[in-house]
Amino acid sequence: MAAPCWNWLEPPQTTRPHGLNPFTAMKPVLLAMMLFCLGLLFSSHILTVVKAEDDGGADPFLPPTVVVAFLVRNKAHTLPWFLGHLELLDYPKDRMMLWIRSDHNIDNSTAILKEWVAGVKPLYHHINIVIEEKTMGYTDERSECDWTEKRFSNVIALRQKAVDFARKGWADFLFMIDADVIIEKRNTLQLLMMQEKSAIGPMLNSSVEGYYTNFWGAMTQKGYYMRSGNYMEMVDREITGCFAVPMVHSAILFDMRREVSRHFVYSKPPEGYEGPRDDIIILAHNIKAAGKTMHVLNTEYFGKLMVPLDHQYSLKDEKEQFDYVRLEANVFGQPLPHSPHISFIPELPKNKLGFDQVYMINLERRPDRRERMVNAFEILGIDAKLVPAVDGKNLSASALEEKQIHQLPGFADPYSGRSMTMGEIGCFLSHYYIWEEVVEKNYGRVLLFEDDIRFEPFFRKKLGYLMSDLDRLYPQWELLYLGRKRLYKSEESLVEGSERLAWPHYSYWTLSYALSNAGARKLLAQKPLTKMLPVDEFLPIMFDRHPEKEWKLGYEPRDLLALSADPFLVYPTHYTGETNYISDTEDSVTMDADKAKMTKEEL
């Protein structure tokens, strides 16, 4: 007899002609009870693990993913600094993807991009870059700065591709930024995200045009710019916050997680749109049509942007505008850092601007000013000779006696009534020794800079126009102010035949001036060391525009042919009373005080 076959879930069945085996009937119930018990055991274990993790603190979320998108065309003059500041953003690079498109270049943009991407590729989560190297310009453009129909169409298509890339890649945010914007606030992305807006930009400042920025306070029905009532207050940061505005451009953070992100469209305007074919205006109207608005944040200083140029300008003009951005950063802090991954840093070849010599006077105990001016000369391409200034702190009454240096009898400072300070004497001597060198070396024309100046935008170009007018109208010129403190503006007038030259009246300061050989000889012929007064008082006397008649009597003839730039080409870095204002001429001991000290010591 064969051995019975046992099923571990079933006892051996007995034959029942009618009905089911009772154990078989209970089988589904038993199975359900077993699964229920196992589920309780497993659930208890899971709850225990979760509770243990909760007790240890919440697990933080990873930062949102961000696609940074930018277009590059002829930006070799900005890329080292734009990309350098992009690297310095205080945001995890492994949560950032870069989307880069470049075309129609005639400069070194392509080589710079390739070098930079090769250097930073391991740092970022992903870099999607396409460079079109076959195109050199648009067929319908009048200059590299011209915004033609073909250029607008290309930019619109590329911006839309950037949005689509971020959308298809499930990016949390898209940061659309122009390749000539300098973001100096390193936590900009975090500050923008904290506002929880669908489309928001950081307010950016322009160095060239004080009230140009990257938002519109209002917009006409057809989509053109209109200034709002509080626009200037916002730009000046007299009021700060996160403001709803109809338009933000040049740097925009889009929240791609929001429903309205479906309306972040550059390529197709909304129904009924009658505005221009312009990428930023179409985008703004699409967001408005969705019932939303854009925002701008001005609670911080975030950085700078460029003023867009049109067909009347060239790539050289665009570069000079960015040079001014760098110059202004140089005045108020450290020079703009550039990317360490870029070896090509464009700088102008140096020259002397058409002069026989260019001088820069600097006190050796002011190395910060010297470094700043050297950086400025590097940016502007100026080959300048650094002249150590005569330091008033090292002068004494006995030394002045030995050199037969005497103050003009009857001189007293117009404001304080004091005699000359040692700093003013040192300043005069610094200029005087340069005048001597001009004559000794027979220089035809020279240019002098003091070390506490800031340059106007397009300095080189404006100086070229100025000297052209000067040589055309008054080739026998002897002195030309580039910057000064004008005291009698109503007494001054433009030179006939020029919109850049003026006849100067009594002025303060010798920030910068050009001097001819004939002018230097006239100044030295007065033997001014024997009847000294501050150099900015001496010069107006020499062209007979000084209000103090008694002082003028000590100098004959007073026929220096002096003119001035109008508007000025240089200004002081700081004014009296401002933070960081320092005067090495006024804040020093007077001649009389030093003489009294010497007499006391002799006694």
ChimeraX attribute file (.defattr): number of C-alpha atoms within 10 A of each C-alpha:
attribute: neighborCount
match mode: 1-to-1
recipient: residues
	/A:1	3
	/A:2	4
	/A:3	5
	/A:4	7
	/A:5	8
	/A:6	10
	/A:7	8
	/A:8	7
	/A:9	11
	/A:10	11
	/A:11	12
	/A:12	11
	/A:13	12
	/A:14	7
	/A:15	8
	/A:16	8
	/A:17	6
	/A:18	6
	/A:19	7
	/A:20	11
	/A:21	14
	/A:22	9
	/A:23	13
	/A:24	13
	/A:25	11
	/A:26	10
	/A:27	12
	/A:28	10
	/A:29	10
	/A:30	13
	/A:31	11
	/A:32	11
	/A:33	11
	/A:34	10
	/A:35	11
	/A:36	12
	/A:37	11
	/A:38	12
	/A:39	12
	/A:40	11
	/A:41	11
	/A:42	12
	/A:43	12
	/A:44	11
	/A:45	12
	/A:46	12
	/A:47	11
	/A:48	12
	/A:49	12
	/A:50	11
	/A:51	11
	/A:52	11
	/A:53	12
	/A:54	11
	/A:55	9
	/A:56	9
	/A:57	8
	/A:58	8
	/A:59	8
	/A:60	6
	/A:61	6
	/A:62	8
	/A:63	13
	/A:64	14
	/A:65	20
	/A:66	27
	/A:67	28
	/A:68	20
	/A:69	26
	/A:70	22
	/A:71	20
	/A:72	20
	/A:73	19
	/A:74	24
	/A:75	24
	/A:76	24
	/A:77	23
	/A:78	23
	/A:79	27
	/A:80	25
	/A:81	24
	/A:82	22
	/A:83	25
	/A:84	21
	/A:85	21
	/A:86	19
	/A:87	19
	/A:88	16
	/A:89	17
	/A:90	13
	/A:91	18
	/A:92	15
	/A:93	18
	/A:94	14
	/A:95	17
	/A:96	23
	/A:97	21
	/A:98	22
	/A:99	23
	/A:100	20
	/A:101	21
	/A:102	20
	/A:103	20
	/A:104	20
	/A:105	21
	/A:106	17
	/A:107	15
	/A:108	16
	/A:109	22
	/A:110	21
	/A:111	12
	/A:112	20
	/A:113	23
	/A:114	13
	/A:115	14
	/A:116	19
	/A:117	20
	/A:118	11
	/A:119	14
	/A:120	13
	/A:121	12
	/A:122	12
	/A:123	15
	/A:124	16
	/A:125	16
	/A:126	16
	/A:127	18
	/A:128	12
	/A:129	15
	/A:130	11
	/A:131	17
	/A:132	12
	/A:133	12
	/A:134	9
	/A:135	11
	/A:136	15
	/A:137	16
	/A:138	16
	/A:139	10
	/A:140	12
	/A:141	15
	/A:142	15
	/A:143	16
	/A:144	23
	/A:145	19
	/A:146	18
	/A:147	18
	/A:148	17
	/A:149	14
	/A:150	13
	/A:151	17
	/A:152	14
	/A:153	14
	/A:154	14
	/A:155	18
	/A:156	21
	/A:157	15
	/A:158	21
	/A:159	21
	/A:160	19
	/A:161	18
	/A:162	22
	/A:163	26
	/A:164	15
	/A:165	17
	/A:166	24
	/A:167	19
	/A:168	8
	/A:169	12
	/A:170	14
	/A:171	20
	/A:172	17
	/A:173	26
	/A:174	26
	/A:175	25
	/A:176	22
	/A:177	19
	/A:178	18
	/A:179	25
	/A:180	23
	/A:181	24
	/A:182	26
	/A:183	25
	/A:184	19
	/A:185	17
	/A:186	17
	/A:187	14
	/A:188	20
	/A:189	19
	/A:190	14
	/A:191	15
	/A:192	21
	/A:193	17
	/A:194	8
	/A:195	15
	/A:196	10
	/A:197	20
	/A:198	23
	/A:199	29
	/A:200	28
	/A:201	29
	/A:202	29
	/A:203	28
	/A:204	28
	/A:205	23
	/A:206	17
	/A:207	23
	/A:208	18
	/A:209	11
	/A:210	11
	/A:211	14
	/A:212	17
	/A:213	21
	/A:214	24
	/A:215	24
	/A:216	19
	/A:217	21
	/A:218	17
	/A:219	17
	/A:220	11
	/A:221	10
	/A:222	12
	/A:223	20
	/A:224	12
	/A:225	16
	/A:226	12
	/A:227	13
	/A:228	12
	/A:229	10
	/A:230	11
	/A:231	18
	/A:232	16
	/A:233	11
	/A:234	20
	/A:235	20
	/A:236	13
	/A:237	15
	/A:238	10
	/A:239	13
	/A:240	14
	/A:241	13
	/A:242	17
	/A:243	15
	/A:244	17
	/A:245	18
	/A:246	23
	/A:247	27
	/A:248	27
	/A:249	24
	/A:250	21
	/A:251	24
	/A:252	24
	/A:253	25
	/A:254	27
	/A:255	22
	/A:256	21
	/A:257	14
	/A:258	12
	/A:259	10
	/A:260	17
	/A:261	18
	/A:262	15
	/A:263	18
	/A:264	23
	/A:265	23
	/A:266	24
	/A:267	19
	/A:268	16
	/A:269	21
	/A:270	17
	/A:271	9
	/A:272	6
	/A:273	15
	/A:274	12
	/A:275	15
	/A:276	12
	/A:277	16
	/A:278	18
	/A:279	23
	/A:280	17
	/A:281	22
	/A:282	24
	/A:283	24
	/A:284	26
	/A:285	26
	/A:286	23
	/A:287	23
	/A:288	16
	/A:289	15
	/A:290	15
	/A:291	9
	/A:292	18
	/A:293	21
	/A:294	22
	/A:295	24
	/A:296	29
	/A:297	21
	/A:298	20
	/A:299	15
	/A:300	15
	/A:301	16
	/A:302	19
	/A:303	18
	/A:304	21
	/A:305	24
	/A:306	25
	/A:307	18
	/A:308	11
	/A:309	16
	/A:310	14
	/A:311	13
	/A:312	11
	/A:313	15
	/A:314	16
	/A:315	17
	/A:316	12
	/A:317	15
	/A:318	21
	/A:319	18
	/A:320	20
	/A:321	21
	/A:322	25
	/A:323	21
	/A:324	23
	/A:325	20
	/A:326	21
	/A:327	25
	/A:328	22
	/A:329	15
	/A:330	18
	/A:331	19
	/A:332	12
	/A:333	9
	/A:334	11
	/A:335	15
	/A:336	18
	/A:337	15
	/A:338	20
	/A:339	19
	/A:340	13
	/A:341	17
	/A:342	21
	/A:343	12
	/A:344	14
	/A:345	14
	/A:346	14
	/A:347	12
	/A:348	11
	/A:349	11
	/A:350	14
	/A:351	15
	/A:352	16
	/A:353	17
	/A:354	13
	/A:355	15
	/A:356	15
	/A:357	18
	/A:358	20
	/A:359	19
	/A:360	19
	/A:361	21
	/A:362	23
	/A:363	20
	/A:364	14
	/A:365	11
	/A:366	11
	/A:367	11
	/A:368	11
	/A:369	18
	/A:370	21
	/A:371	13
	/A:372	22
	/A:373	25
	/A:374	18
	/A:375	16
	/A:376	22
	/A:377	17
	/A:378	16
	/A:379	20
	/A:380	22
	/A:381	17
	/A:382	18
	/A:383	17
	/A:384	21
	/A:385	13
	/A:386	16
	/A:387	17
	/A:388	14
	/A:389	20
	/A:390	23
	/A:391	21
	/A:392	21
	/A:393	14
	/A:394	10
	/A:395	16
	/A:396	16
	/A:397	20
	/A:398	12
	/A:399	11
	/A:400	15
	/A:401	10
	/A:402	8
	/A:403	10
	/A:404	12
	/A:405	17
	/A:406	18
	/A:407	19
	/A:408	18
	/A:409	13
	/A:410	8
	/A:411	18
	/A:412	14
	/A:413	13
	/A:414	9
	/A:415	6
	/A:416	7
	/A:417	9
	/A:418	14
	/A:419	20
	/A:420	24
	/A:421	25
	/A:422	29
	/A:423	25
	/A:424	27
	/A:425	26
	/A:426	22
	/A:427	25
	/A:428	22
	/A:429	22
	/A:430	20
	/A:431	19
	/A:432	18
	/A:433	14
	/A:434	17
	/A:435	22
	/A:436	16
	/A:437	13
	/A:438	23
	/A:439	17
	/A:440	10
	/A:441	10
	/A:442	13
	/A:443	18
	/A:444	16
	/A:445	21
	/A:446	23
	/A:447	23
	/A:448	22
	/A:449	22
	/A:450	23
	/A:451	23
	/A:452	22
	/A:453	20
	/A:454	22
	/A:455	21
	/A:456	18
	/A:457	21
	/A:458	19
	/A:459	17
	/A:460	17
	/A:461	11
	/A:462	17
	/A:463	18
	/A:464	13
	/A:465	11
	/A:466	22
	/A:467	19
	/A:468	13
	/A:469	18
	/A:470	21
	/A:471	11
	/A:472	12
	/A:473	15
	/A:474	14
	/A:475	11
	/A:476	13
	/A:477	20
	/A:478	21
	/A:479	24
	/A:480	25
	/A:481	27
	/A:482	25
	/A:483	26
	/A:484	23
	/A:485	16
	/A:486	14
	/A:487	13
	/A:488	11
	/A:489	12
	/A:490	8
	/A:491	10
	/A:492	14
	/A:493	13
	/A:494	16
	/A:495	18
	/A:496	11
	/A:497	10
	/A:498	14
	/A:499	13
	/A:500	20
	/A:501	24
	/A:502	20
	/A:503	18
	/A:504	25
	/A:505	24
	/A:506	22
	/A:507	20
	/A:508	17
	/A:509	18
	/A:510	20
	/A:511	21
	/A:512	24
	/A:513	20
	/A:514	22
	/A:515	23
	/A:516	24
	/A:517	22
	/A:518	20
	/A:519	26
	/A:520	24
	/A:521	15
	/A:522	18
	/A:523	18
	/A:524	15
	/A:525	12
	/A:526	16
	/A:527	11
	/A:528	21
	/A:529	19
	/A:530	14
	/A:531	18
	/A:532	21
	/A:533	25
	/A:534	23
	/A:535	21
	/A:536	19
	/A:537	20
	/A:538	20
	/A:539	23
	/A:540	21
	/A:541	26
	/A:542	22
	/A:543	19
	/A:544	21
	/A:545	17
	/A:546	18
	/A:547	12
	/A:548	12
	/A:549	11
	/A:550	11
	/A:551	18
	/A:552	18
	/A:553	11
	/A:554	14
	/A:555	16
	/A:556	12
	/A:557	15
	/A:558	18
	/A:559	13
	/A:560	20
	/A:561	17
	/A:562	22
	/A:563	24
	/A:564	25
	/A:565	25
	/A:566	20
	/A:567	14
	/A:568	20
	/A:569	23
	/A:570	22
	/A:571	19
	/A:572	18
	/A:573	16
	/A:574	17
	/A:575	12
	/A:576	10
	/A:577	8
	/A:578	9
	/A:579	8
	/A:580	11
	/A:581	12
	/A:582	14
	/A:583	13
	/A:584	17
	/A:585	21
	/A:586	13
	/A:587	12
	/A:588	15
	/A:589	18
	/A:590	21
	/A:591	23
	/A:592	15
	/A:593	15
	/A:594	17
	/A:595	14
	/A:596	13
	/A:597	14
	/A:598	14
	/A:599	11
	/A:600	9
	/A:601	8
	/A:602	7
	/A:603	6
